[in-house]
Amino acid sequence: MEKIKEYYRLFVEFFREVKAELQKVTFPTRQETVGSTMVVLVLTSIIAIYLGFSDWALARIVQMLLQAG
């Protein structure tokens, strides 16, 4: 019975600590969320263009090397 009381005490303590931590959380504003999303979209597009061009250039180089041999 003591073990059950100890587990219950730990269970309650855990959720009190969770509640305390969640009260410290600050969520971003709508403007901050939109700004961060735009940064991610722009950087993703830039990286996609770079990787696409790199893939195309390397494919052309390999193709020229295979035709020369």
N, CA, C and O atoms as a printed pandas DataFrame, in Angstrom:
     atom_number atom_name residue_name chain_id  residue_number  x_coord  y_coord  z_coord
0              1         N          MET        A               1    0.816   -1.195    0.000
1              2        CA          MET        A               1    0.000    0.000    0.000
2              3         C          MET        A               1    0.865    1.267    0.000
3              4         O          MET        A               1    0.489    2.282   -0.585
4              5         N          GLU        A               2    2.025    1.198    0.660
5              6        CA          GLU        A               2    2.932    2.342    0.688
6              7         C          GLU        A               2    3.432    2.677   -0.714
7              8         O          GLU        A               2    3.563    3.847   -1.075
8              9         N          LYS        A               3    3.709    1.632   -1.498
9             10        CA          LYS        A               3    4.201    1.872   -2.861
10            11         C          LYS        A               3    3.158    2.604   -3.692
11            12         O          LYS        A               3    3.492    3.488   -4.481
12            13         N          ILE        A               4    1.907    2.236   -3.515
13            14        CA          ILE        A               4    0.829    2.877   -4.272
14            15         C          ILE        A               4    0.736    4.349   -3.889
15            16         O          ILE        A               4    0.566    5.205   -4.758
16            17         N          LYS        A               5    0.846    4.651   -2.602
17            18        CA          LYS        A               5    0.807    6.044   -2.154
18            19         C          LYS        A               5    1.984    6.835   -2.711
19            20         O          LYS        A               5    1.833    7.990   -3.109
20            21         N          GLU        A               6    3.158    6.207   -2.736
21            22        CA          GLU        A               6    4.346    6.873   -3.284
22            23         C          GLU        A               6    4.186    7.145   -4.774
23            24         O          GLU        A               6    4.509    8.238   -5.240
24            25         N          TYR        A               7    3.690    6.161   -5.530
25            26        CA          TYR        A               7    3.456    6.355   -6.964
26            27         C          TYR        A               7    2.428    7.453   -7.203
27            28         O          TYR        A               7    2.592    8.271   -8.108
28            29         N          TYR        A               8    1.373    7.474   -6.401
29            30        CA          TYR        A               8    0.350    8.502   -6.534
30            31         C          TYR        A               8    0.952    9.883   -6.254
31            32         O          TYR        A               8    0.679   10.839   -6.980
32            33         N          ARG        A               9    1.772    9.985   -5.201
33            34        CA          ARG        A               9    2.409   11.250   -4.859
34            35         C          ARG        A               9    3.308   11.728   -5.995
35            36         O          ARG        A               9    3.300   12.907   -6.349
36            37         N          LEU        A              10    4.085   10.804   -6.563
37            38        CA          LEU        A              10    4.966   11.154   -7.686
38            39         C          LEU        A              10    4.155   11.560   -8.911
39            40         O          LEU        A              10    4.532   12.486   -9.629
40            41         N          PHE        A              11    3.048   10.875   -9.148
41            42        CA          PHE        A              11    2.162   11.188  -10.275
42            43         C          PHE        A              11    1.620   12.608  -10.137
43            44         O          PHE        A              11    1.660   13.388  -11.088
44            45         N          VAL        A              12    1.115   12.938   -8.953
45            46        CA          VAL        A              12    0.561   14.273   -8.713
46            47         C          VAL        A              12    1.653   15.329   -8.824
47            48         O          VAL        A              12    1.434   16.388   -9.412
48            49         N          GLU        A              13    2.817   15.052   -8.269
49            50        CA          GLU        A              13    3.935   16.001   -8.318
50            51         C          GLU        A              13    4.360   16.260   -9.761
51            52         O          GLU        A              13    4.638   17.397  -10.143
52            53         N          PHE        A              14    4.408   15.197  -10.553
53            54        CA          PHE        A              14    4.793   15.342  -11.956
54            55         C          PHE        A              14    3.843   16.301  -12.674
55            56         O          PHE        A              14    4.295   17.201  -13.382
56            57         N          PHE        A              15    2.540   16.120  -12.499
57            58        CA          PHE        A              15    1.588   16.968  -13.213
58            59         C          PHE        A              15    1.558   18.392  -12.663
59            60         O          PHE        A              15    1.239   19.323  -13.401
60            61         N          ARG        A              16    1.880   18.581  -11.399
61            62        CA          ARG        A              16    2.021   19.950  -10.874
62            63         C          ARG        A              16    3.204   20.647  -11.544
63            64         O          ARG        A              16    3.123   21.819  -11.911
64            65         N          GLU        A              17    4.293   19.915  -11.697
65            66        CA          GLU        A              17    5.474   20.489  -12.351
66            67         C          GLU        A              17    5.199   20.772  -13.825
67            68         O          GLU        A              17    5.651   21.784  -14.360
68            69         N          VAL        A              18    4.461   19.882  -14.479
69            70        CA          VAL        A              18    4.097   20.107  -15.886
70            71         C          VAL        A              18    3.271   21.381  -15.996
71            72         O          VAL        A              18    3.522   22.209  -16.871
72            73         N          LYS        A              19    2.294   21.543  -15.121
73            74        CA          LYS        A              19    1.452   22.744  -15.140
74            75         C          LYS        A              19    2.293   24.000  -14.935
75            76         O          LYS        A              19    2.093   25.001  -15.623
76            77         N          ALA        A              20    3.235   23.951  -13.991
77            78        CA          ALA        A              20    4.097   25.097  -13.725
78            79         C          ALA        A              20    4.955   25.437  -14.946
79            80         O          ALA        A              20    5.134   26.611  -15.269
80            81         N          GLU        A              21    5.474   24.434  -15.611
81            82        CA          GLU        A              21    6.302   24.673  -16.802
82            83         C          GLU        A              21    5.469   25.228  -17.953
83            84         O          GLU        A              21    5.920   26.114  -18.679
84            85         N          LEU        A              22    4.256   24.709  -18.119
85            86        CA          LEU        A              22    3.403   25.193  -19.206
86            87         C          LEU        A              22    2.988   26.640  -18.995
87            88         O          LEU        A              22    2.712   27.344  -19.967
88            89         N          GLN        A              23    2.936   27.095  -17.767
89            90        CA          GLN        A              23    2.606   28.495  -17.509
90            91         C          GLN        A              23    3.751   29.420  -17.909
91            92         O          GLN        A              23    3.539   30.619  -18.089
92            93         N          LYS        A              24    4.950   28.885  -18.048
93            94        CA          LYS        A              24    6.114   29.672  -18.463
94            95         C          LYS        A              24    6.228   29.796  -19.979
95            96         O          LYS        A              24    6.985   30.624  -20.485
96            97         N          VAL        A              25    5.465   28.962  -20.707
97            98        CA          VAL        A              25    5.580   28.920  -22.157
98            99         C          VAL        A              25    4.968   30.174  -22.768
99           100         O          VAL        A              25    3.879   30.595  -22.380
100          101         N          THR        A              26    5.677   30.767  -23.729
101          102        CA          THR        A              26    5.115   31.872  -24.499
102          103         C          THR        A              26    5.053   31.445  -25.957
103          104         O          THR        A              26    6.046   30.999  -26.533
104          105         N          PHE        A              27    3.889   31.587  -26.534
105          106        CA          PHE        A              27    3.703   31.205  -27.918
106          107         C          PHE        A              27    3.962   32.402  -28.813
107          108         O          PHE        A              27    3.722   33.541  -28.411
108          109         N          PRO        A              28    4.456   32.156  -30.041
109          110        CA          PRO        A              28    4.737   33.283  -30.940
110          111         C          PRO        A              28    3.438   33.951  -31.398
111          112         O          PRO        A              28    2.375   33.333  -31.450
112          113         N          THR        A              29    3.568   35.224  -31.723
113          114        CA          THR        A              29    2.410   35.953  -32.251
114          115         C          THR        A              29    2.169   35.510  -33.688
115          116         O          THR        A              29    3.002   34.832  -34.290
116          117         N          ARG        A              30    1.038   35.898  -34.220
117          118        CA          ARG        A              30    0.713   35.550  -35.609
118          119         C          ARG        A              30    1.771   36.144  -36.556
119          120         O          ARG        A              30    2.205   35.485  -37.501
120          121         N          GLN        A              31    2.171   37.375  -36.295
121          122        CA          GLN        A              31    3.160   38.045  -37.142
122          123         C          GLN        A              31    4.498   37.299  -37.107
123          124         O          GLN        A              31    5.132   37.131  -38.149
124          125         N          GLU        A              32    4.926   36.857  -35.944
125          126        CA          GLU        A              32    6.182   36.104  -35.830
126          127         C          GLU        A              32    6.084   34.767  -36.559
127          128         O          GLU        A              32    7.042   34.334  -37.198
128          129         N          THR        A              33    4.937   34.119  -36.464
129          130        CA          THR        A              33    4.741   32.836  -37.136
130          131         C          THR        A              33    4.785   33.002  -38.650
131          132         O          THR        A              33    5.417   32.209  -39.348
132          133         N          VAL        A              34    4.107   34.042  -39.158
133          134        CA          VAL        A              34    4.112   34.301  -40.603
134          135         C          VAL        A              34    5.525   34.640  -41.063
135          136         O          VAL        A              34    5.957   34.168  -42.115
136          137         N          GLY        A              35    6.247   35.440  -40.303
137          138        CA          GLY        A              35    7.624   35.803  -40.663
138          139         C          GLY        A              35    8.535   34.584  -40.709
139          140         O          GLY        A              35    9.324   34.429  -41.642
140          141         N          SER        A              36    8.429   33.729  -39.713
141          142        CA          SER        A              36    9.258   32.518  -39.685
142          143         C          SER        A              36    8.906   31.596  -40.850
143          144         O          SER        A              36    9.789   30.995  -41.462
144          145         N          THR        A              37    7.628   31.491  -41.148
145          146        CA          THR        A              37    7.197   30.641  -42.265
146          147         C          THR        A              37    7.759   31.161  -43.582
147          148         O          THR        A              37    8.191   30.376  -44.426
148          149         N          MET        A              38    7.756   32.468  -43.760
149          150        CA          MET        A              38    8.291   33.054  -44.998
150          151         C          MET        A              38    9.792   32.776  -45.124
151          152         O          MET        A              38   10.276   32.468  -46.213
152          153         N          VAL        A              39   10.520   32.883  -44.027
153          154        CA          VAL        A              39   11.958   32.592  -44.053
154          155         C          VAL        A              39   12.190   31.142  -44.467
155          156         O          VAL        A              39   13.060   30.863  -45.292
156          157         N          VAL        A              40   11.422   30.225  -43.904
157          158        CA          VAL        A              40   11.568   28.805  -44.239
158          159         C          VAL        A              40   11.254   28.574  -45.707
159          160         O          VAL        A              40   11.987   27.852  -46.383
160          161         N          LEU        A              41   10.180   29.173  -46.218
161          162        CA          LEU        A              41    9.812   28.978  -47.626
162          163         C          LEU        A              41   10.870   29.544  -48.577
163          164         O          LEU        A              41   11.203   28.919  -49.583
164          165         N          VAL        A              42   11.385   30.708  -48.261
165          166        CA          VAL        A              42   12.403   31.319  -49.126
166          167         C          VAL        A              42   13.680   30.487  -49.122
167          168         O          VAL        A              42   14.230   30.199  -50.184
168          169         N          LEU        A              43   14.158   30.098  -47.940
169          170        CA          LEU        A              43   15.388   29.303  -47.871
170          171         C          LEU        A              43   15.212   27.934  -48.530
171          172         O          LEU        A              43   16.132   27.438  -49.181
172          173         N          THR        A              44   14.046   27.328  -48.366
173          174        CA          THR        A              44   13.785   26.044  -49.003
174          175         C          THR        A              44   13.814   26.187  -50.521
175          176         O          THR        A              44   14.356   25.334  -51.223
176          177         N          SER        A              45   13.232   27.264  -51.013
177          178        CA          SER        A              45   13.234   27.499  -52.468
178          179         C          SER        A              45   14.657   27.712  -52.985
179          180         O          SER        A              45   15.034   27.164  -54.020
180          181         N          ILE        A              46   15.434   28.498  -52.271
181          182        CA          ILE        A              46   16.821   28.750  -52.690
182          183         C          ILE        A              46   17.617   27.449  -52.714
183          184         O          ILE        A              46   18.352   27.191  -53.668
184          185         N          ILE        A              47   17.480   26.648  -51.695
185          186        CA          ILE        A              47   18.213   25.377  -51.633
186          187         C          ILE        A              47   17.743   24.433  -52.735
187          188         O          ILE        A              47   18.559   23.735  -53.337
188          189         N          ALA        A              48   16.431   24.402  -53.008
189          190        CA          ALA        A              48   15.908   23.543  -54.073
190          191         C          ALA        A              48   16.462   23.956  -55.434
191          192         O          ALA        A              48   16.833   23.106  -56.243
192          193         N          ILE        A              49   16.517   25.247  -55.679
193          194        CA          ILE        A              49   17.066   25.737  -56.951
194          195         C          ILE        A              49   18.545   25.382  -57.065
195          196         O          ILE        A              49   18.996   24.929  -58.117
196          197         N          TYR        A              50   19.302   25.585  -55.984
197          198        CA          TYR        A              50   20.723   25.256  -55.977
198          199         C          TYR        A              50   20.949   23.763  -56.235
199          200         O          TYR        A              50   21.776   23.391  -57.067
200          201         N          LEU        A              51   20.214   22.916  -55.520
201          202        CA          LEU        A              51   20.388   21.473  -55.698
202          203         C          LEU        A              51   19.950   21.023  -57.092
203          204         O          LEU        A              51   20.573   20.143  -57.686
204          205         N          GLY        A              52   18.880   21.625  -57.612
205          206        CA          GLY        A              52   18.428   21.295  -58.967
206          207         C          GLY        A              52   19.487   21.656  -60.003
207          208         O          GLY        A              52   19.774   20.870  -60.906
208          209         N          PHE        A              53   20.065   22.847  -59.870
209          210        CA          PHE        A              53   21.105   23.263  -60.809
210          211         C          PHE        A              53   22.349   22.381  -60.671
211          212         O          PHE        A              53   22.948   21.987  -61.672
212          213         N          SER        A              54   22.734   22.074  -59.430
213          214        CA          SER        A              54   23.906   21.221  -59.209
214          215         C          SER        A              54   23.691   19.838  -59.823
215          216         O          SER        A              54   24.592   19.291  -60.459
216          217         N          ASP        A              55   22.520   19.287  -59.636
217          218        CA          ASP        A              55   22.201   17.979  -60.196
218          219         C          ASP        A              55   22.269   18.017  -61.720
219          220         O          ASP        A              55   22.830   17.120  -62.348
220          221         N          TRP        A              56   21.696   19.058  -62.301
221          222        CA          TRP        A              56   21.700   19.196  -63.763
222          223         C          TRP        A              56   23.142   19.322  -64.277
223          224         O          TRP        A              56   23.514   18.669  -65.252
224          225         N          ALA        A              57   23.958   20.171  -63.611
225          226        CA          ALA        A              57   25.340   20.401  -64.052
226          227         C          ALA        A              57   26.164   19.117  -63.933
227          228         O          ALA        A              57   26.915   18.777  -64.848
228          229         N          LEU        A              58   26.030   18.411  -62.823
229          230        CA          LEU        A              58   26.796   17.173  -62.654
230          231         C          LEU        A              58   26.344   16.098  -63.647
231          232         O          LEU        A              58   27.165   15.326  -64.142
232          233         N          ALA        A              59   25.066   16.050  -63.932
233          234        CA          ALA        A              59   24.566   15.087  -64.924
234          235         C          ALA        A              59   25.168   15.392  -66.295
235          236         O          ALA        A              59   25.555   14.475  -67.018
236          237         N          ARG        A              60   25.248   16.666  -66.653
237          238        CA          ARG        A              60   25.849   17.052  -67.951
238          239         C          ARG        A              60   27.334   16.673  -67.988
239          240         O          ARG        A              60   27.823   16.180  -69.005
240          241         N          ILE        A              61   28.049   16.902  -66.882
241          242        CA          ILE        A              61   29.470   16.563  -66.830
242          243         C          ILE        A              61   29.671   15.063  -66.988
243          244         O          ILE        A              61   30.533   14.633  -67.754
244          245         N          VAL        A              62   28.893   14.265  -66.278
245          246        CA          VAL        A              62   29.005   12.806  -66.372
246          247         C          VAL        A              62   28.647   12.353  -67.781
247          248         O          VAL        A              62   29.302   11.472  -68.338
248          249         N          GLN        A              63   27.623   12.943  -68.350
249          250        CA          GLN        A              63   27.213   12.580  -69.705
250          251         C          GLN        A              63   28.339   12.882  -70.705
251          252         O          GLN        A              63   28.603   12.074  -71.595
252          253         N          MET        A              64   28.999   14.033  -70.566
253          254        CA          MET        A              64   30.094   14.380  -71.473
254          255         C          MET        A              64   31.278   13.440  -71.279
255          256         O          MET        A              64   31.926   13.060  -72.254
256          257         N          LEU        A              65   31.573   13.057  -70.033
257          258        CA          LEU        A              65   32.677   12.149  -69.772
258          259         C          LEU        A              65   32.400   10.762  -70.357
259          260         O          LEU        A              65   33.306   10.115  -70.881
260          261         N          LEU        A              66   31.176   10.319  -70.267
261          262        CA          LEU        A              66   30.832    8.985  -70.794
262          263         C          LEU        A              66   30.853    8.988  -72.326
263          264         O          LEU        A              66   31.224    7.985  -72.936
264          265         N          GLN        A              67   30.465   10.085  -72.945
265          266        CA          GLN        A              67   30.490   10.151  -74.404
266          267         C          GLN        A              67   31.912   10.273  -74.928
267          268         O          GLN        A              67   32.197    9.808  -76.031
268          269         N          ALA        A              68   32.810   10.884  -74.167
269          270        CA          ALA        A              68   34.186   11.070  -74.612
270          271         C          ALA        A              68   34.955    9.753  -74.560
271          272         O          ALA        A              68   35.922    9.583  -75.302
272          273         N          GLY        A              69   34.545    8.814  -73.696
273          274        CA          GLY        A              69   35.288    7.583  -73.519
274          275         C          GLY        A              69   34.926    6.531  -74.474
275          276         O          GLY        A              69   35.486    5.435  -74.427
